[in-house]
């Protein structure tokens, strides 16, 4: 069983290709565990000439190193962004491949074309028309197609077309690479597989047996069980939705003031388009920040709430992934209790509480010798309050806290794992 266990073979076939969709997959001998050995097959295929190009439609760096290792020359073909990409957020499917550029990159010595779909890092899922054009081009020139589909379970299009299943000739000419580690968020396992026609896959098998003989048996067996469990449940879909939530983030700022923090959140979420809610009780402050947000063009994602923090927190809806608490310090405990009681913090979210050192007064008045006399009473009072606040944060059974010594002190708060699990189990 040097090339793997039958249990993982049969489950990969069910998960990746059905016999109806892909006539190549008829027996376990057509699939082989792979952890990089496929590149030894590339080396075997380029022995007839000292310089053998490899056309590349993938990320680049890993393929570049692999190709150099086996004595090949990499020719990368870029995907082109839409015209508005420099000024607005673009979608992955708006990036286009120029087929003429791809064909021009092919020479008489080109042996293999590497395709990455879903694409890393764009997330682009190549369309059926694009895949047919690429597959037919490879078939016409006699180039082997290596389809890197390790992110096959993480896509956000209505479907994920597999190039090897589109036409018989393309299928016979394609090696498909999959990844157990990527599919189950366990990349440290370094466990993957290659699927292809026997005429191609036997080279991968030979190289794999010589180089590493086999992938660890227990890991293969565990992978087989994992695929069975995923197929029997909604794991893949739930994993997609979980990843999507991390993209569609919600930010909440309690205490707008000049709007600097809201602007920082906006800038840091340009790629994800996260919605930002900021709140303040001071009408004159919000009038200024509202005009500023509109003037600089960030009011599309920054939403302002006017009113006391307690009132606004009692009205706002949603689960927020990041909450920045920077309002009146004497009511921090009150605001935190509203946030936690109303479940405004998402299960994996973080609260950042600002100014918990109170210019050093939290540790004691003697720790601050620089604040001007007129401001000292205010910060001394904040320091006394925040000493109690920090202790209450630590004693709250609902949360885990970590005080970070950044500038004036920031406390990081998240749900205590046992507490949130208990809430979920009780259906609260």
N, C-alpha and C positions, 0 to 999 in steps of 0.2 A: 504493500500500500504506500509506496514511496511518493506517489502523486496525490494522495489524499483519501479520505474516507467516503464511502458511498453516500452516507447520510447527508453530508454537506453538499455533495454533487446534486442529489435529487432535489434538495431544497433550493439550491441556487437556480436550478432549472425552473422550478415553480415560481420563484420570486422574480427572476430576470427575464426569462424567455419561455413562452409556452411552446409546445411542440407544433401547435397550429401556426403560431406567429413566426417561428424560426425553425425550419426543417433541418437545420444543421445540428440541433441539439437532440440527438437520438440515443446517446449512450454516455456513460460516465467518462469514457476515454476522450471525450471532446472538451473536457474542462480540466484545468490544472491549477492548483494553488500557485500563487506567484507573489514574490516579495521583491521584485526588481529584476528577476532573471530574464524577463522578456527581452531586456536589452542585450543579453548575450545572444539571443536569436537575431537581433539586429546586426550584431557583429558578424555572425555567421553568414548573413545574407549579403554583406558588403565586401567579402573577401576578394572579389574579382578585380577590384580597383583600389588604389591607395587613397583616393579622395571620393567619398560617396555622400552626396548631399541627402539630408532628411528635411522634408518640408514640414513646417510646424504651424498648427492652428491652436496652440495651447498657451499656457501661462508663460513659458519660456525658460526660466532659470533651471529648473530640474531637468527639463528635456535637453537643455544646452549641455549640462554637465554629463548626462548619460550619453549623449551623442558623441561628445569629445572623448569620453572614456573608451568607446568602441571604435574610435578612429574615423568617425563620420564628420560631415560638415553640416551645420544647421542653417537652414534658410527660413527665417520667420516671416509670416505674412500677417500683417496687422489687420485688426478689425477697425472700421472707421466709425467715429462717433457722429451723431446728428449735428446739424449746423448750429443748434442752440446749446450745445454741450458746455460751452465756456461761460454761458450766462444763466443757465437754468439746469435743474436736475433732469437728467435723461434716464429713460428706462432701458433695461438691458436689451430688449428686443429691438431697440432703435439703432443699435450698433450693427453695421453691415459689413459683409465680406464682399470684396471685389473679386469676382471669379477670374477676371483677366489677370489681375495681379497674382493670384494663386497659380494660374497656368504658366505665367511668365517665370515663376520661381522654379518650375520643374525643368530639369535637364535630363540628358540621356543617362546620367548616373544616379538619378533619384531613385531610391529603393522603397521608401516608406513615408507615409503622411500621417502625422499625429493630429488627431482632432480631440478637443476637450469640450464636452457638453454633458451636463450643464457647466458652463464656463466658469473657471476660477481666474480672476476675482469678480467678473462682471455678473455672473449668474445667468448669462444668456443661454437659453435653450434654442438650439438651431432648429429652424422650421423644417418641415418635410421637403419643401422645394429646395432649400439650401442643402440639406443632406443628400438629396438625389443628385444635385449638381456636383457635389464633392465626390460622392460615391462613383458616379458615372465617369468623372474625370480620372479617378484612380484606375478604374477598370480599363479605360481606353489606353492609358499609358503603362499599364501593367505594374502599378504601384500598390504595395500592400497598405491597407488602411488600418491604423491602430486607433481605435475609438476609446478614449479615456472617459469613462462614464462613472467615475467613483462617487459623484454626487447625485446619482440617479434617484435617490429618495428625497432630495431636497430641491424641489423646483416649485415655482409659483405660477405656472401656466396651466391651462386646462388639461393638457396631457404632455407626456414626454416621449417623443418619437425616437426609436432606436434605429440607427442607420443600417444595421445588419439585417433588419427584418423587412426592409422596404422592397428590395429586389433580389432575386436569387443570385445573380452574378455579383452584386455588391456584397451579399452575405458571405459568399465563398471567398471573397477577397479581404474580409475584415476579421481582425482580432479585437474583441471587446474586453476591456479591463474594468473590473468591479472591485469594490472595497468593503469588507465587513467592518473594518474600523471606522470608516466614514459613515456607513449606514447606521451604526449603533453608537456613534459619538465616543468611540474607544480607539482612537488612532494609534495609541501606544502599542496595541496588539500587533500592528504591522501585518495584518492578515488580509489577503485579497485573492483574486482569481482571474483567470483569463479564459475566454470562451472563443472558439473559432473552428473553422473547418479542419478536419484531421490533417490535411496536407500542410497546414500552417502550424497548428497547435503542437504537432509532434516535435517541432524544433524547440518550442518553449519547454515541453516536457523533458526533452533530453538535457537541455541546459540546466533546468531546475534540479533534476536528479543529480547531475554532476556537481553543481555548486552547493546545494544545501540538502539534497536528497528529499527532505520533507519539511513541511511546516509542523510545528509542535502538535502532536496528536490531540491532547486535551483541548488546545485552542480551537482546532478544527471541530471537535465534537461539540464544544460550547457554542461555536458559531452556527452549527446545524440546528441545535436546540433553539438558539436565539431567533433564527429565521422562521422556524416553526411557530414559535410564540408570537412573533410579529405578524405573521400571516393570519393567525387565529384571533388577533386583536386589532385595534385601530392604531397600533404603535406608529407606523410611518406617517399617517395623517396627523396624529397628535404631535409628533416630533416636528412636522412642518409648521403646525400652528404655534407651537412653543417658540420656534425660531422666528416666526412672523411677529409674535408679540414683542420680541427683542428689537425688531425693526420699527414697529409701530409704537414707539414709546410715548408716554405722557409725562411731562415735567410740571411740577407745581412749585411756585415761589411764593412764600408768605412774607411780604414786606418788599414792595417794589422799589421804593426810594427813587434813585436816578435811573433805574432800569438797566444798570450795567450787567447784573447777573443774568437777567432775561436775555440780553444781547449775547452774552457768552454761551448760554444754552442754545440759542438760535444758531450761532456760528458752529457750534459743536455738533449740531444735528442736521446739517445741510443735506447729508446723504440719506438720512432716514426720514426727513420731514416730520419730526416729532412735534406734536402740539404742545404748546406751553401756556400755562395759566399763571398769571401773576396778580396779586391782590394787595391793596393798600387802602387805608382809611382816609388818607389826606388827598382831598379833591384837587388842590393846587398842584400836588406832585404828579398825580395821574394825568392832569391836563397837559403838563409839560411832557411826560414820557409818552403819552398817547400820540401827541403831535410828532415827537421825535421818531417813534416807531413807524408812523405813516410816511414821514419825510424820507426816511432811509430805506423804505420798502420791506420792512419785516413784520408788518401788521397782518400778513396772511396767515401766520402761525402763532402769533402772540396774542392771547386773549386776556383782557383786563377786567378784573372784578373790583368794584368800589364798595367799601364797607369795612367794619371791624373785622379783624382776622377771625374771631370766633363766629361771627355771623356768616362770613364768606365760606369758612370751612364747613359750616353746617348746611350750606346750600350746594356747594360744588359737587359734581358727580364724576365718577370714574375711579379707576385704580391707577395710581401714579407710580412710575418706575423710579423717579427721583423727586424728592421733596426737599426744597431748600428753605429752612426755617431761619429767618433773619428779621424778626419783628421785635416788639417790646419784650425785653428779657424777663420781666416779672410774670409774664403769662405763658412762658414756654411750656410749663407742665400742663396747663389747661389746653393749649393748642395740640400738644402731643396726644393728650387723652382723646380729644375729638378725632384726630387723624386715625388713631388705632381703633377706637370704638366704631367708627364709621367704615373701617377697612378701606381707607383712602390709599393706603400703601399696598402695592401689589405684592404677591407672595415672595417674589425675589427682589423687591424694590429696596431702596436705601433712602434714609432721611439724613440730611446733613444739617446740623445745628451750628450756627455761626456764633462767634464771639464768646465761647464758653470759658475763656481765660479772663475776659473782662479787663484787658490791658494789664494783666498780671494781678489784679485785685482779688481774683478768685482764690489765689494761693495765700493772700494776706496783703494788707496795705503796705507793708514794708517792701514788697516785691516791686512796687512802682515808685520810682523817684523822678519820673520825667513828665507826667501829665500835669498841665498847667493848673494852677490853684482853682480857677473858676470852674473847671471841668471835673475836679477830683470828687466832689460829693456825689455826682451822678454815677461815676464809675465805681466808687466805693460801694454804693448801694447795689449796683449790678453785680459786683463781686460777691457780696454777701448772699444775694439771691441765687447766683449761679453755683455757689458752693452747695447749697441745698438741692438745686436742680440736678447737678451732676450726680449727687448721692442717690436721688430718687430715680434717675435714669438707670443707675446700676442695680437698684433694688426691684425694678419693675419686672415681674415674671414673664411678661409678654415679649420682651425684647432683649437682644444682645447689643451691647454698646462698646465702642472703641473711641477713645479720645486721641485725636491726632494733633501733634504739636506744630500746626501750620499757622503762621502769622498769629492771630489772636485766639487760636484754638478752635478746632472743629470736631464735634462729636458725630461719629457715624453710627447710625441706628438701623437695625434690620430686625425682622421678625425672628423670634427664637424658634428654631426648627420644630421642637416638640410642641410648642404652643399652636403653631399654624397647622401642623398635622392633626392635632386634636380637634381644632375647629373644623377642618375639612372632613374628618371622620364622623363628626356629629352633624354634618350638614349645615353648620352655621354660616 
